[in-house]
Amino acid sequence: MKMTGKLYKGPSILDEKVVEVDDSEGTYQDRLEKCLVEICALLAIEVPIWLSKNTREYVRFRRTSFNADQFFNPVHFDRFEIRIIEE
């Protein structure tokens, strides 16, 4: 599984990172969680709160975004987006 993560401030991309995990490691959910945690570490941000809207978006589009209010601490960006680019 390969995931990209992007930080947006308005229409501009502040930073973008890509991670890949071995598809033989655990369940799909385990791999998704591992990718999310690794992307957040590379971008030096905390892991956001995953809401039901994120599940709906992810199931439908293989991407979802997190708003600044889904983080416990203040952030320097407006939106964090993850997207699966390869399974």
C-alpha positions as CSV (number, residue, x, y, z in Angstrom):
1,M,0.0,0.0,0.0
2,K,1.3,3.4,-0.9
3,M,-0.1,6.6,0.6
4,T,0.5,10.3,0.0
5,G,-0.1,13.0,2.5
6,K,-0.4,16.7,1.8
7,L,-0.6,19.8,4.0
8,Y,-2.6,22.7,2.6
9,K,-2.8,26.3,3.6
10,G,-5.6,27.8,1.5
11,P,-5.1,26.6,-2.1
12,S,-1.3,26.1,-1.6
13,I,0.5,22.8,-0.8
14,L,2.9,23.4,2.1
15,D,4.4,19.9,2.2
16,E,3.9,16.5,0.7
17,K,5.2,13.1,1.6
18,V,4.8,9.5,0.4
19,V,5.1,6.3,2.4
20,E,4.7,2.6,1.5
21,V,4.1,-0.4,3.6
22,D,4.4,-4.1,2.8
23,D,1.0,-5.5,1.7
24,S,1.7,-8.8,3.5
25,E,1.7,-7.0,6.9
26,G,-1.6,-7.5,8.8
27,T,-5.1,-6.5,7.7
28,Y,-6.0,-3.7,5.4
29,Q,-6.9,-1.5,8.4
30,D,-3.6,-2.3,10.0
31,R,-1.7,-1.2,6.9
32,L,-3.9,2.0,6.6
33,E,-3.2,2.9,10.2
34,K,0.5,2.3,9.8
35,C,0.6,4.5,6.7
36,L,-1.2,7.3,8.4
37,V,1.1,7.2,11.4
38,E,4.2,7.2,9.2
39,I,2.9,10.0,7.0
40,C,2.2,12.1,10.1
41,A,5.7,11.4,11.5
42,L,7.3,12.4,8.2
43,L,5.3,15.7,8.1
44,A,6.0,16.3,11.8
45,I,2.3,16.5,12.8
46,E,0.2,14.7,15.3
47,V,-2.2,12.0,14.1
48,P,-5.6,13.5,13.6
49,I,-8.9,12.4,15.0
50,W,-10.6,10.0,12.5
51,L,-14.3,10.8,12.2
52,S,-17.1,8.9,10.5
53,K,-16.9,11.5,7.6
54,N,-13.3,10.3,7.1
55,T,-14.5,6.7,6.8
56,R,-17.2,7.6,4.3
57,E,-14.8,9.7,2.2
58,Y,-12.1,7.1,2.3
59,V,-14.4,4.2,1.3
60,R,-15.9,6.2,-1.6
61,F,-12.8,7.9,-3.0
62,R,-9.7,6.3,-1.4
63,R,-8.8,9.7,0.0
64,T,-9.9,11.8,2.9
65,S,-9.0,15.1,4.5
66,F,-8.7,16.3,8.0
67,N,-9.5,19.9,9.1
68,A,-7.4,21.8,11.7
69,D,-10.1,21.2,14.3
70,Q,-9.5,17.4,14.1
71,F,-6.1,17.9,15.8
72,F,-5.7,18.3,19.6
73,N,-3.1,21.1,19.3
74,P,-3.0,24.1,17.1
75,V,-1.6,23.5,13.6
76,H,0.1,25.7,11.0
77,F,-2.1,24.4,8.1
78,D,-5.8,24.4,7.1
79,R,-6.2,20.9,5.8
80,F,-4.3,17.6,5.8
81,E,-5.2,15.2,3.0
82,I,-4.3,11.5,2.6
83,R,-4.8,9.5,-0.5
84,I,-4.0,5.9,-1.5
85,I,-2.0,5.9,-4.7
86,E,-1.3,2.2,-5.0
87,E,-2.6,-0.9,-3.3
